[in-house]
Amino acid sequence: MMSARSDVLIVGASAAGLATAESLRRRGFTGTVRLVGEEPHPPYDRPPLSKQVLLGTWDAGRTVLRPPADLACQGIEVLPGRRAVAVDTGRREVTLADGTRLGYGDLVLATGLTPRRLPAFEGVAGVHTLRTLDDVRRLRAALAAARRLAVIGAGVLGCEIAATGRALGLEVTVIDPAPVPMADRLGAGTGLRLAALHREHGVRLLTGTKAEAPVTAGGRVTAVVTSQGPVPADAVVIAVGSLPATDWLRGSGLPLDDGIVCDARCRAADHVYAAGDVARWWHPGQGRTVRLENRSNAAEQALAVADNILGADRAYTPVPYFWTDQHGVRVQIFGDPAAGDHLRVTEGDPDSGPFTAVAEAGGRPVGVIGWNSPRGARRARHLLTDA
Ligand SMILES: Cc1cc2nc3c(=O)[nH]c(=O)nc-3n(C[C@H](O)[C@H](O)[C@H](O)COP(=O)(O)OP(=O)(O)OC[C@H]3O[C@@H](n4cnc5c(N)ncnc54)[C@H](O)[C@@H]3O)c2cc1C
């Protein structure tokens, strides 16, 4: 099969892959840059999928990050609908599913995540996951015909889908074995505030509850069996986390351990880098490897990778940041508030409205939370870098 060479070959044509390509161009890189993506769409943004797109206030076109014509103008070649199946780091070559071989000078791996599945629910009609544009199209059509939605998993994604489901007028039940929603990202205190918000908006929140199996009729889901009894549902979303999309790298010799393991410069091997949700890198500030699943990391890590491809030798040491929108509340999180056991409110009142809080561990700030409080959160953010 045909073989072609790129100076920089990027696998994964989404937030991190696109940002790497564009950063290279912005920094004046004139070599060939090629983006290979499994999905048939131009690079698009995922955060609106569980919010505006699922709700129907945005059509899919608004999520496009860069139209193909803009990419062509920048001299970035995109190969959509092409899956990479193997990499040979010795020959510096990636093989695609159709047998095409693509050589590279430098390779960037930005393949993101795939949703974790629950075997008992596999193949049952009415059961969904949400990661891609095609997923949201299917889910939106299903919700238009549904009355009762069960969401399995009270993490960020599950909570957002529950909020959107309520805005669509559905009866929504969220099922999770953990006692508090999103506690692993927010800490227990803010997680409890979030639980109250969901209940105020009519979400039935079954925490401390395990989803066991679907009940079906004619192959379609009609309920979810849980440790607290059956939950009737004509649509089910499984939102129980995701796994790094590294299956295709098994046997490549690249270090894999819940992500592609990289050094502080986001380098997994000679001439091989990783960026975005799939990358686990050594964070010198934290003295451990870190993998982040959020939109700003995808963009920022891509910049570090582009710089390092161009010879900057730059360690990547971000302050983690993500946001989530639920029931009209924007929660912004800097750092790792879940690591702190003490919350110090710096502005506002958590019981009644917007607030900013600093999570502290051993007297040191480890995270900042803004609850409908963008300015307060930005004001407090410096505590993390000054700590
Ligand atoms: C529904 C949803 C809502 C979100 N909301 C928020 C939010 O509110 N705030 C926030 O901070 N973050 C949010 N995120 C997370 C954010 O979208 C991700 O962190 C970001 O998309 C990561 O970008 P990425 O480029 O690393 O990976 P991805 O966006 O996952 O892109 C990886 C791409 O690689 C492709 N690929 C995988 N394997 C191969 C292969 N072998 N060959 C070729 N291509 C391949 C995939 O098809 C995919 O297109 C949300 C995510 C989702 C799914």
Ligand as a Chemical Component Dictionary entry (heavy atoms), coordinates in Angstrom:
data_LIG
# 
_chem_comp.id                   LIG 
_chem_comp.type                 NON-POLYMER 
_chem_comp.pdbx_formal_charge   0 
_chem_comp.three_letter_code    LIG 
# 
loop_
_chem_comp_atom.comp_id 
_chem_comp_atom.atom_id 
_chem_comp_atom.alt_atom_id 
_chem_comp_atom.type_symbol 
_chem_comp_atom.charge 
_chem_comp_atom.model_Cartn_x 
_chem_comp_atom.model_Cartn_y 
_chem_comp_atom.model_Cartn_z 
_chem_comp_atom.pdbx_ordinal 
LIG C1  C1  C 0 -19.559 15.091 26.175 1  
LIG C2  C2  C 0 -18.306 15.719 26.712 2  
LIG C3  C3  C 0 -18.374 16.904 27.438 3  
LIG C4  C4  C 0 -17.210 17.488 27.931 4  
LIG N1  N1  N 0 -17.305 18.646 28.655 5  
LIG C5  C5  C 0 -16.188 19.215 29.144 6  
LIG C6  C6  C 0 -16.258 20.415 29.904 7  
LIG O1  O1  O 0 -17.339 20.948 30.147 8  
LIG N2  N2  N 0 -15.093 20.956 30.362 9  
LIG C7  C7  C 0 -13.874 20.396 30.109 10 
LIG O2  O2  O 0 -12.848 20.934 30.551 11 
LIG N3  N3  N 0 -13.773 19.253 29.389 12 
LIG C8  C8  C 0 -14.903 18.654 28.909 13 
LIG N4  N4  N 0 -14.817 17.499 28.177 14 
LIG C9  C9  C 0 -13.486 16.902 27.949 15 
LIG C10 C10 C 0 -12.816 17.452 26.685 16 
LIG O3  O3  O 0 -13.712 17.467 25.623 17 
LIG C11 C11 C 0 -11.614 16.585 26.383 18 
LIG O4  O4  O 0 -10.696 16.776 27.427 19 
LIG C12 C12 C 0 -10.968 16.890 25.045 20 
LIG O5  O5  O 0 -11.855 16.619 23.996 21 
LIG C13 C13 C 0 -9.701  16.056 24.870 22 
LIG O6  O6  O 0 -9.191  16.264 23.603 23 
LIG P1  P1  P 0 -8.222  15.197 22.915 24 
LIG O7  O7  O 0 -7.903  15.792 21.578 25 
LIG O8  O8  O 0 -7.155  14.818 23.840 26 
LIG O9  O9  O 0 -9.090  13.871 22.741 27 
LIG P2  P2  P 0 -10.470 13.614 21.947 28 
LIG O10 O10 O 0 -11.261 14.883 21.876 29 
LIG O11 O11 O 0 -11.076 12.428 22.557 30 
LIG O12 O12 O 0 -9.977  13.261 20.486 31 
LIG C14 C14 C 0 -9.285  12.102 20.148 32 
LIG C15 C15 C 0 -9.532  11.791 18.682 33 
LIG O13 O13 O 0 -8.676  10.741 18.294 34 
LIG C16 C16 C 0 -9.391  9.848  17.467 35 
LIG N5  N5  N 0 -8.744  8.528  17.508 36 
LIG C17 C17 C 0 -8.713  7.653  18.540 37 
LIG N6  N6  N 0 -8.001  6.542  18.203 38 
LIG C18 C18 C 0 -7.583  6.731  16.924 39 
LIG C19 C19 C 0 -6.811  5.956  16.013 40 
LIG N7  N7  N 0 -6.309  4.766  16.356 41 
LIG N8  N8  N 0 -6.592  6.460  14.767 42 
LIG C20 C20 C 0 -7.073  7.676  14.403 43 
LIG N9  N9  N 0 -7.803  8.462  15.239 44 
LIG C21 C21 C 0 -8.054  7.997  16.473 45 
LIG C22 C22 C 0 -10.768 9.836  18.084 46 
LIG O14 O14 O 0 -11.725 9.344  17.153 47 
LIG C23 C23 C 0 -10.953 11.315 18.418 48 
LIG O15 O15 O 0 -11.519 12.019 17.344 49 
LIG C24 C24 C 0 -15.963 16.882 27.682 50 
LIG C25 C25 C 0 -15.902 15.679 26.970 51 
LIG C26 C26 C 0 -17.056 15.101 26.486 52 
LIG C27 C27 C 0 -16.989 13.800 25.721 53 
# 
loop_
_chem_comp_bond.comp_id 
_chem_comp_bond.atom_id_1 
_chem_comp_bond.atom_id_2 
_chem_comp_bond.value_order 
_chem_comp_bond.pdbx_ordinal 
LIG C1  C2  SING 1  
LIG C2  C3  SING 2  
LIG C2  C26 DOUB 3  
LIG C3  C4  DOUB 4  
LIG C4  N1  SING 5  
LIG C4  C24 SING 6  
LIG N1  C5  DOUB 7  
LIG C5  C6  SING 8  
LIG C5  C8  SING 9  
LIG C6  O1  DOUB 10 
LIG C6  N2  SING 11 
LIG N2  C7  SING 12 
LIG C7  O2  DOUB 13 
LIG C7  N3  SING 14 
LIG N3  C8  DOUB 15 
LIG C8  N4  SING 16 
LIG N4  C9  SING 17 
LIG N4  C24 SING 18 
LIG C9  C10 SING 19 
LIG C10 O3  SING 20 
LIG C10 C11 SING 21 
LIG C11 O4  SING 22 
LIG C11 C12 SING 23 
LIG C12 O5  SING 24 
LIG C12 C13 SING 25 
LIG C13 O6  SING 26 
LIG O6  P1  SING 27 
LIG P1  O7  DOUB 28 
LIG P1  O8  SING 29 
LIG P1  O9  SING 30 
LIG O9  P2  SING 31 
LIG P2  O10 DOUB 32 
LIG P2  O11 SING 33 
LIG P2  O12 SING 34 
LIG O12 C14 SING 35 
LIG C14 C15 SING 36 
LIG C15 O13 SING 37 
LIG C15 C23 SING 38 
LIG O13 C16 SING 39 
LIG C16 N5  SING 40 
LIG C16 C22 SING 41 
LIG N5  C17 SING 42 
LIG N5  C21 SING 43 
LIG C17 N6  DOUB 44 
LIG N6  C18 SING 45 
LIG C18 C19 SING 46 
LIG C18 C21 DOUB 47 
LIG C19 N7  SING 48 
LIG C19 N8  DOUB 49 
LIG N8  C20 SING 50 
LIG C20 N9  DOUB 51 
LIG N9  C21 SING 52 
LIG C22 O14 SING 53 
LIG C22 C23 SING 54 
LIG C23 O15 SING 55 
LIG C24 C25 DOUB 56 
LIG C25 C26 SING 57 
LIG C26 C27 SING 58 
# 
